[in-house]
Amino acid sequence: MRFIVTSSVLLKNLQQIGGVISSNTVLSVLEDFLFELKGNTLTLTATDLETMMRVQLEVNESEGEGRICIPSKIVLDYLKNLPEQPITFSVNTNDLTIEMSSDVGKYKIGGEKADDFPKEPIANDTSSFTISSIGLIESINNTLFAVSNDTLRPAMTGVYFELTKTGINFVSTDAHRLVQYRRTDVVCPNDNGFVVPKKPLQQLRSTLAADETMLKLSYNSSHLFVTNEKLSMSCRLIDARFPDYKAVIPTDNPFKLTLTRTEFMSALRRVSIFANKTTNQVVLDIAGNKLQISAQDIDFSYEGKESLGCQYSGEDMKIAFNAKLMLEMVNNLSGDHVNLELSTPTRAGIFKPVDKGDNEEILMLLMPLMVGV
């Protein structure tokens, strides 16, 4: 088996799937890329047993067909340090040696049997729907930051895909905050729901092109499959029931605060410097059309205050939030202005953008802290 491929093209494709590979793995074959040559099409695969990604590319020239596992670290390090040029791979399937020849030299490494590489899960009894590549990227961007890292609550360590006849909801929560991102330009086959782990979503976000290319998403009781012309990914779903998130979203938050998003974020960043590093607490003191943001750390005698103009309809209120979590949320909202809907200092605040995007709605919820804690 022999083929010639441009070094930069091969490197780009390997980097697209390389993030799946885990270090410190028990099985050495999981540190490899699977190379499969058929005609002029080279298929590259990486897996960590939970997630499998595959890309296809056309080679410049090929002889024979075959499969072999090649150590990922050494081939990536080699390609990163090679100027762009054609590179020839000659694979001896008898002793599993791979010779890489370029204009500047020849290098030889040992591979492993392709038969030892894990098999892709079978897509049985699947239901499918389509979504644009940019649509999925935006859905991941708007929810992934609020995913929990608490392994004792596995359902919250991924993003919940809630399929409905009128669209799809992407939901994430870490018990302190919750994000619900809805797209109405997706037609789902039936009402359903499943939880997708964080790692494959991170990988998709970094790999997919931010364009209108359509992706096919298929799912069954155990796996999600994402495919387009050149790329495919399968991942094991989280086998846990997602919490009833709708029960924690307040249905009546009558007081509405409208702020210029960038001004609010800048003031929040400055004031939070003086907050207690354990709680990151900042207090929002709203009176009329004036907002005062304050923080203090009694242990070090730190204190910071700033005032902002705002639009507010409701009773004067003093409410505290975790500044770090609030900054992340507001940073992930789009538009020039943000609405904060409130009811009492002990009930969750709801953040929404003032300007809605086409075919999308977003709601972010943040639990308050006790003022003074």
KOLDO-571694 format. One line per field, with one value per residue (C-alpha): residue number from 1; residue in one letter; x, y, z. Coordinates in steps of 0.02 Angstrom, whole numbers. Layout:
REM residues N
k: (NUM:...)
r: (A:...)
u: (X:...)
v: (Y:...)
w: (Z:...)
This chain:
REM residues 373
k: (1:2:3:4:5:6:7:8:9:10:11:12:13:14:15:16:17:18:19:20:21:22:23:24:25:26:27:28:29:30:31:32:33:34:35:36:37:38:39:40:41:42:43:44:45:46:47:48:49:50:51:52:53:54:55:56:57:58:59:60:61:62:63:64:65:66:67:68:69:70:71:72:73:74:75:76:77:78:79:80:81:82:83:84:85:86:87:88:89:90:91:92:93:94:95:96:97:98:99:100:101:102:103:104:105:106:107:108:109:110:111:112:113:114:115:116:117:118:119:120:121:122:123:124:125:126:127:128:129:130:131:132:133:134:135:136:137:138:139:140:141:142:143:144:145:146:147:148:149:150:151:152:153:154:155:156:157:158:159:160:161:162:163:164:165:166:167:168:169:170:171:172:173:174:175:176:177:178:179:180:181:182:183:184:185:186:187:188:189:190:191:192:193:194:195:196:197:198:199:200:201:202:203:204:205:206:207:208:209:210:211:212:213:214:215:216:217:218:219:220:221:222:223:224:225:226:227:228:229:230:231:232:233:234:235:236:237:238:239:240:241:242:243:244:245:246:247:248:249:250:251:252:253:254:255:256:257:258:259:260:261:262:263:264:265:266:267:268:269:270:271:272:273:274:275:276:277:278:279:280:281:282:283:284:285:286:287:288:289:290:291:292:293:294:295:296:297:298:299:300:301:302:303:304:305:306:307:308:309:310:311:312:313:314:315:316:317:318:319:320:321:322:323:324:325:326:327:328:329:330:331:332:333:334:335:336:337:338:339:340:341:342:343:344:345:346:347:348:349:350:351:352:353:354:355:356:357:358:359:360:361:362:363:364:365:366:367:368:369:370:371:372:373)
r: (M:R:F:I:V:T:S:S:V:L:L:K:N:L:Q:Q:I:G:G:V:I:S:S:N:T:V:L:S:V:L:E:D:F:L:F:E:L:K:G:N:T:L:T:L:T:A:T:D:L:E:T:M:M:R:V:Q:L:E:V:N:E:S:E:G:E:G:R:I:C:I:P:S:K:I:V:L:D:Y:L:K:N:L:P:E:Q:P:I:T:F:S:V:N:T:N:D:L:T:I:E:M:S:S:D:V:G:K:Y:K:I:G:G:E:K:A:D:D:F:P:K:E:P:I:A:N:D:T:S:S:F:T:I:S:S:I:G:L:I:E:S:I:N:N:T:L:F:A:V:S:N:D:T:L:R:P:A:M:T:G:V:Y:F:E:L:T:K:T:G:I:N:F:V:S:T:D:A:H:R:L:V:Q:Y:R:R:T:D:V:V:C:P:N:D:N:G:F:V:V:P:K:K:P:L:Q:Q:L:R:S:T:L:A:A:D:E:T:M:L:K:L:S:Y:N:S:S:H:L:F:V:T:N:E:K:L:S:M:S:C:R:L:I:D:A:R:F:P:D:Y:K:A:V:I:P:T:D:N:P:F:K:L:T:L:T:R:T:E:F:M:S:A:L:R:R:V:S:I:F:A:N:K:T:T:N:Q:V:V:L:D:I:A:G:N:K:L:Q:I:S:A:Q:D:I:D:F:S:Y:E:G:K:E:S:L:G:C:Q:Y:S:G:E:D:M:K:I:A:F:N:A:K:L:M:L:E:M:V:N:N:L:S:G:D:H:V:N:L:E:L:S:T:P:T:R:A:G:I:F:K:P:V:D:K:G:D:N:E:E:I:L:M:L:L:M:P:L:M:V:G:V)
u: (0:73:5:63:-23:16:88:-16:-179:-142:-93:-253:-362:-269:-283:-471:-492:-338:-428:-527:-371:-340:-169:-134:-241:-230:-237:-92:-199:-308:-157:-157:-241:-321:-271:-382:-342:-469:-436:-383:-484:-392:-502:-429:-508:-475:-564:-560:-692:-828:-810:-754:-715:-679:-627:-597:-477:-416:-233:-125:-77:-104:-55:-149:-272:-260:-276:-148:-139:-6:50:-32:99:248:157:82:249:333:203:203:390:385:370:223:267:209:246:248:186:243:164:229:78:185:296:185:323:282:409:377:476:485:600:711:726:657:585:526:404:312:123:-7:-136:-292:-395:-351:-432:-605:-754:-875:-1044:-1183:-1317:-1470:-1648:-1600:-1706:-1633:-1645:-1539:-1463:-1343:-1161:-1166:-1329:-1249:-1093:-1199:-1302:-1142:-1066:-1223:-1236:-1071:-999:-1138:-1111:-1070:-905:-985:-966:-1084:-1223:-1183:-1339:-1277:-1104:-1174:-1295:-1476:-1548:-1737:-1824:-1999:-2114:-2086:-1897:-1756:-1699:-1518:-1508:-1362:-1350:-1226:-1359:-1305:-1354:-1456:-1457:-1599:-1559:-1699:-1691:-1852:-1769:-1745:-1879:-1872:-1955:-2036:-2030:-1875:-1723:-1545:-1388:-1228:-1061:-950:-797:-877:-967:-802:-728:-871:-859:-675:-693:-851:-849:-954:-1063:-1234:-1176:-1310:-1268:-1367:-1390:-1450:-1479:-1536:-1546:-1357:-1268:-1271:-1206:-1159:-1115:-1083:-993:-817:-835:-925:-931:-1013:-1020:-1097:-1239:-1245:-1358:-1446:-1607:-1588:-1670:-1841:-1764:-1929:-1982:-1843:-1874:-1982:-2141:-2167:-2020:-2110:-1964:-1860:-1686:-1610:-1423:-1294:-1205:-1024:-1039:-1112:-976:-835:-901:-929:-751:-678:-788:-767:-580:-624:-745:-713:-617:-720:-894:-856:-1008:-1062:-1217:-1333:-1423:-1561:-1650:-1748:-1643:-1479:-1384:-1245:-1128:-1027:-912:-806:-685:-689:-535:-424:-526:-558:-708:-765:-918:-976:-1138:-1220:-1369:-1506:-1689:-1788:-1970:-2006:-1976:-1805:-1703:-1537:-1486:-1319:-1244:-1082:-987:-886:-1041:-1136:-993:-984:-1170:-1179:-1024:-1114:-1266:-1268:-1326:-1293:-1417:-1467:-1625:-1622:-1791:-1812:-1945:-1866:-1686:-1703:-1770:-1671:-1635:-1666:-1548:-1604:-1540:-1650:-1630:-1684:-1596:-1686:-1752:-1674:-1718:-1606:-1639:-1506:-1549:-1435:-1470:-1439:-1326:-1381:-1333:-1187:-1130)
v: (0:166:341:521:665:849:867:1020:937:780:881:984:829:738:891:894:723:721:802:642:545:534:526:400:270:86:22:79:68:210:325:288:355:223:251:165:180:135:198:379:405:404:386:440:386:424:361:355:215:341:454:410:538:504:617:580:661:631:582:638:462:286:104:-40:-35:-72:-20:16:105:241:321:492:591:554:579:744:808:760:846:1005:1023:985:1124:1101:970:801:659:475:342:164:35:-141:-238:-390:-312:-157:-31:138:235:421:501:686:801:820:644:473:417:248:207:53:37:-80:-199:-115:-261:-207:-37:-23:-48:94:74:11:140:30:93:275:429:575:761:893:1056:1178:1172:1353:1314:1171:1274:1416:1293:1221:1394:1454:1306:1217:1347:1310:1121:1048:963:865:681:634:710:636:703:881:849:861:962:905:896:914:875:942:954:1142:1145:1091:1152:1140:1148:1149:1179:1165:1193:1376:1432:1364:1400:1358:1391:1356:1340:1339:1303:1119:991:844:676:660:721:650:695:639:705:727:730:885:815:768:936:1027:924:963:1149:1155:1044:1100:1242:1392:1388:1330:1154:1033:899:741:697:520:449:291:242:238:342:502:502:664:657:765:730:726:701:582:569:447:464:372:466:497:364:474:572:760:859:939:1106:1192:1178:1297:1434:1570:1602:1776:1893:2061:2182:2218:2295:2343:2375:2414:2246:2304:2441:2318:2189:2317:2381:2203:2153:2302:2286:2096:2121:2178:2035:1890:1760:1616:1682:1809:1901:2067:2161:2247:2390:2454:2617:2706:2717:2695:2534:2524:2374:2340:2208:2188:2069:2100:1991:2111:2271:2276:2369:2426:2520:2585:2663:2640:2714:2589:2569:2487:2453:2381:2402:2457:2303:2240:2070:1977:1860:1767:1890:1756:1658:1817:1879:1715:1720:1901:1875:1734:1842:1936:2112:2284:2273:2140:2119:2056:1998:1993:1964:1952:1949:1762:1707:1672:1813:1783:1857:1881:1981:2128:2089:1914:1820:1736:1563:1567:1610:1607:1614:1612:1589:1629:1587:1732:1733:1795:1978:1991:1810)
w: (0:-55:-75:-100:-12:18:193:242:184:284:438:431:421:559:672:643:723:836:982:1008:1056:1245:1325:1464:1380:1428:1249:1140:982:1051:1030:843:688:578:395:265:79:-54:-229:-212:-53:113:268:436:601:785:940:1129:1135:1182:1030:853:717:534:389:206:84:-92:-111:-257:-307:-240:-263:-185:-42:143:324:460:629:640:806:815:911:801:635:695:762:598:489:595:565:379:249:129:-1:-66:54:7:129:91:205:225:287:331:463:491:451:374:273:249:107:69:-30:122:190:234:400:461:602:662:653:728:655:591:657:835:808:889:775:743:833:720:683:714:743:719:696:598:570:484:545:464:517:579:671:768:806:876:978:1054:1086:1175:1294:1320:1442:1568:1573:1744:1786:1929:1883:2025:1919:1748:1660:1691:1617:1440:1334:1328:1151:1171:1007:976:825:818:837:950:1122:1179:1369:1492:1678:1822:1958:1977:1803:1659:1472:1353:1170:1046:856:755:587:628:587:709:671:842:1021:1104:1208:1240:1327:1226:1321:1322:1232:1064:1060:1088:947:828:868:823:669:579:453:505:349:289:247:306:435:464:648:684:857:945:1127:1150:1017:915:736:647:461:309:145:216:403:520:708:827:1015:1160:1242:1429:1503:1631:1642:1621:1763:1736:1692:1650:1832:1888:1758:1840:1742:1813:1832:1817:1846:1691:1687:1518:1506:1373:1365:1341:1474:1598:1564:1580:1746:1808:1765:1860:2014:2026:2053:2229:2265:2383:2282:2354:2317:2178:2244:2169:2224:2100:2185:2070:2110:1976:1818:1910:1941:2069:2058:2216:2287:2441:2522:2709:2741:2642:2663:2475:2409:2237:2173:2005:1942:1774:1687:1644:1601:1740:1772:1944:2130:2193:2230:2295:2226:2225:2095:2063:1951:1861:1810:1763:1654:1560:1527:1469:1362:1271:1232:1068:1028:1103:1247:1374:1476:1656:1719:1910:2043:2217:2283:2319:2149:1991:1870:1684:1555:1374:1226:1178:992:941:801:657:701:874:1054:1206:1392:1527:1710:1857:2039:2160:2312:2482:2498:2619:2601)
